[in-house]
Amino acid sequence: AIPTSFPLVLEGLINFNGTITGSGIKPEFLGDIILADFSLDSLKFDPILQGNINLNSEQGTSLNITSSKDKITLQLNPNFSPIFAEIKRDQIVATLTDQQTYFDFNLSQFPLHLLRNLVTVCQTNDCLKTNFPGVVERIIPPTLLAQNLDGQVSSHFSFSSHTKNGTGKITIDHPV
């Protein structure tokens, strides 16, 4: 089933040139796409990204769009679960790879101030609200996020595809 909610805000315009076949329950898309003024929460990409999409209810989905500096690659199985994802924006690179029983997540050169934009630190009760419930607050203490810090975050995490428990490490280069 196609997910009905997504924890991030996606903005931009899509131009699709291709074929749409199948039914409303099992649509199939094959063609070229252009994304204009695309942003993923506060992360803005090049003004124009272009590439192709292939959505097939029996085989899964593949998306590959690029610009001179940015890249988005996505491979989903027929149930819309990720097999592989890569998002590259300037120097930032994030990858997610399905290893069958666990996922590998890698992030490199992500500005800490952009990570702070993904969460809201509450003014009372020392709590943390996030677009990723249960994930960010396990990794970064609310007291750290409440401070005016910057730097480049790199990380590697492995987590179970069933329990969502995992291990990993975070490195902050050039902290300020």
Secondary structure, DSSP 8 states (H G I E B T S, - for coil): ---S--SS-EEEEEEEEEEEEE-SSSEEEEEEEEEEEEEETTEE--SEEEEEEEEETTTEEEEEEE-SS-EEEEEE-TTS-EEEEEEEETTEEEEEEE-SSEEEEEEEEEEHHHHHHTEEE-SSTT-EEESSTTTHHHHS-HHHHTS----EEEEEEEEETTT--EEEEEEEES--
